[in-house]
Amino acid sequence: MTAPPADRPNAFAAALRAAVSERGITLARLRQQLAEDGNVVSMATLSYWRSGDRQPEGAQSLGVVEGIEDRLRLRRGHLSALLGPSARLGAVPPPRLPFDEERENRETAETLAALRSSPQETLRDLSTQLTVQVGSDGAVERIVMRSLVQATQGVITEIPLIDVAPRETEVLSVISDVVGGRVDREHLHPGHLLSGVVIALDEPITAGDTTLLEFTETFPAGYPSRQSAWHATSRPARETLIWVRFPPDAQPSWCEEYAEMGEDYTCVMRSVRSGSVHVARYGFGPGILGIRWGYDGDPERGHGRDE
């Protein structure tokens, strides 16, 4: 939910001042700690942010805000969710379907049409965070998704979401515990590989406004087992974060991070430390970013989103 327009410009600055004061830290010390973490920022910039004369703009600055939240022991999003509309909204690139398979692109377009989804050309993805809980069987048990989006012009009243199942199924995943909106309609494509839902926002947003959505996705009996977590975006996103957590009795034998952007495909092995693994990208998209894993005796790994 967005704050009233008159309240937003100084909300970030006020929260930053309060957090710095509560921790008893100087801006100079905070700047030094941020630099140690690889988040280089000038004293002048920090001073402008604290006073409210300026606010963070762009992917690099938003990364610094994350570093501030970590150093001041704030929950992720505590400060960034308070940012007002950008002083330089700029144009949003036209959305482009991120999949590399003709079937998935075609059925995505057909699913959006069946959902009667409103156009999303004026929507900017600021932050998408997925927290993925793996069950004792090694498959995804639930996903909590938090998304911060901004309207750049006109009015945005709803957000469509597309799910691609590991294989054809007549069972839809379940979206529940929605904060900031409600599930308004859903559709299973006749091909039984894709499905979609439309979340109607509690409050429409206009140019410069942001809204924060959160929901939980679970997979009922009959839904194909999934040993991967991924996010597809049809336009560049300022921040994409995927965090996968494994129970003690289901630590994977292997884990890898992968990214698909047009003709480019990358894949790197990842280590699972303290029972979890994460991937974070800034300015990623259009494309697919994901993590997949497996266990001794699984089929040989390939290049698909799910094995």
N, C-alpha and C positions, 0 to 999 in steps of 0.2 A: 504494500500500500504506500502510495506517495504522500509526503507531507504537504501541507498547503504551500502554495508558491512563495508566500512571504516568509515562511519559516526555513526554507531549504538553504538559502545562500550561506547562512552562518552556522548551520547545524553541524557540518563537518568540522569547522574550525573550533566550535565550542566543545565538541567531544574530544578533539585532539588536545586542546588546552587542559581539559579536565583530567585526561589520562596522563599527560605529562606531569601535571601537578601532583596527582595521586601517587605516582611512582617516585616523585622526588628526584627527577633526572633533568639535567640541563639539555638544551637543544644541541649544544656542542658534543656532549657525551652521546646523545642519541644518534647524531650524525656519524660519529666514530663507530658506534656499534653497527649501524647500517652498512657502513663501508666494509667492515669486517665480514659481513654476510654477503658482500657482493652487490649491495644496493647503494650505489654512489649517488649522492644528492648534495646540493650545495646548501650552506647555511642560509643564504638568502631565500632559497626556495622553501626550506622548512619554516622560516620566519613568515613568509607570505602565507603559507598554508595555515599556520597557527593563528595569524591575525585575521584571516578571512579575505585578504586582499586578492588572493588567487586560490584556485583549487587544483588538485591533480588532474592532468589531461594526458591522454595517451597511454599505451600499454606499459611503457617503462615506468611512468609515474605511478600507475596503479600497482605495479610490482613493488615499488617502494612503500606504498601504503600497506600492502600485505606484510612487508618487513617490519613496519612500524607496529602493526597489530601484534606480530609475534614478539617483538622486543618489549612491548608494553604489557604483554600477557593478556591481550584482548582476544576474544573469539574472532575467527575469520569473518569478515563482513561487517564487524562492529562500526568501523569507520567508513568503509567504501559504500555501504548502503545509504549513508547520509549525504553523499555527493549530490549536488544540484545539477541542473542541466548544463551541458558543456557550452562554453562561450563560443566554441567553433564546432557546431554539430556536423557540418559538412554533409556531403552526399553519401548515401549508403549504396554500395555496389548492388546491382540487381542480384537476387538470390539465384543460385545455380545448384541443381540437384547434385548431391555429393557422391552418389554411388557410381561404381565403374561398370556395373552390369546393366545391359539394356533393359532386362526384365524389371529390375528393381527401380530404375528411373521411371519406366512406363507405369508400373503399378503404383509408385508413389504419387505420380500426377493423377492417376485415376482415383486413388484413395482420397486425396485432397479434394478432388471434384465431387466425389460422393459425399464427403463430409460438408460440402458447401462452405469450405473454409474461406474466410475473407483474405484478401491479398496481404502479403507481409513485406512488401517492397520498402516500407518506411520503418522497419523494425531493426534496431541495432542490438546485437548480443554483447552485453558488457561482461557478464561472468556466468559460467555454468559449472557447477560443482556436483559431482556424483560420488556418493559414499556407498560402496558396494559391499554387502555382507555375504560371504560364502558360507554354505551349510556344511554339515559334517560329511555329506556325500560328495563334496568338491564342486557342486554346482551353485550358481547364484541363487541366493535365498530371497533377497530383497535389495532394492536400490532406492536410496533417498536422493532426490534431485532438487537442487536449489538453483534458480535461474534469475539473474538480474538483467532486465531488458529495458530499452529506451525507445520511445517514439521520436522520430526525427521530423515528421510532419503529419498533418491530419490527425485522425483518432484511431487508436488501437483498442479493440474491445475483446479480442480473443486470441489465443495462441494454439495452433495445431501441433500435434506430436505424432510422429510415425515410429512404429516398431517393426523391425524385421526379425522374424523368428529364425532359430537355427535351421529349421526345416519346416516343411508344410504342416500346418496344424489347424484344427478347428477351435482351439482354445485360445482365448485372448488373455494377455496379461491384465492385471487388475491395478488401476490407479486409485489410490485412496489417500486419506489424510491430507487433502489439498488445502493449502494455506494461500490466500490471495486470489482464489478463484474457485470454480467448481467444474466438474466434468459435465459438459452440456450435451455432447453426442459422441458416438463411437461407431466404427465401421470395420468389419473384417472383409478384406478383399476376396473376391471369389477364388483367386489363386491360392488362398490359404497360407501365403508366406508373409504378407504385410497386413498390418492393421493400423488404425489411427484413432486418435481421440482429439476433441477440441475442448480446451479449457476456457470457459468464459471468465473474464476478469471481474473481480468484485467491483472495481472502479476503473472505467476506461482511462487511458492515458493519452495526452495530447503532446504536441511537439515539445521536446525537452524534458518531459516527465519520464520517470522510471517507475517500474513496479517490480516487486520481488515475489516470485512464486516458489513454493516448496510442495513436494508430494512424494508419496511412496509408491513404488511399483513392485508388485509381488507376482509370483508365477504359480497358478493353481495346478492341481493334479491334472496330468494330461498334456501340460505344456512341455515342449522338448527341453531336455537338460541343457543348460548353458554354462560353459566354462570360459566365458569372456565377458568383458565389460567395455562398451565403446560409446562414443558420442559422435553423431554425424551433424555437421552444420553446413547450411547452404550459403553462408557468407562469412567473411573474416570475423572472428570473435576475439575480444580483448583478452579474455582469460578462459581457459578450459582446464579443469582439474578433475582427475579420476583417481579415487583412493579405494583400493580393494583390500579388504580385511579377511584373513583366513582364521578359522578356529584351530586350536592346538592339534586336533586330531585329523586335520585336513590340509597340512602344509604341502604345497605342490612340489613335484620333482623338477619341474621347469616352469619358467615364466618369461614372457617376452612382451615388449612394447612395440606397437606398430602404428604407422601413419600412412594414410592414402590421401594424396592431393593431386587430382588429375592423373597425369601419366606417372607421377612420382610415387614410389612405394619404398618405405624404409621399415626395417625390423631389427631390433636389438634385444639381446638377452638381458633380463633383469634379475637381480637377487631379491628374495623376500627376506626382509629384516624385521625382527620383532613382530612377526605375524602379519605384515602388511607390505604393500607396494603401491606407489603412486606415480602419476605422470602429470606434469603441468606444462602448458604451452601458452604463449602470449601471441596474439595476432594470427592464430591458426585458422585456416579455412579458405575457401570451401573444401571440405574433405571429411575424413573419418579418422579419429584418434582412439586407440584402444589398448587394452591389456588382455592377454589370454594366458592360460596356464593348463597344465596337465599333470598326470601321474604316471609312474612306472607302469608299462603295459598299455598305455593309451596308443591309439594309432599315430603314425608319424605326422609331425606338424606340417601344415601347408600354409597357404596365403589367404584363406578365408577368414571371416570374422569369428566363426565358431567352428570348433572341431568336434 
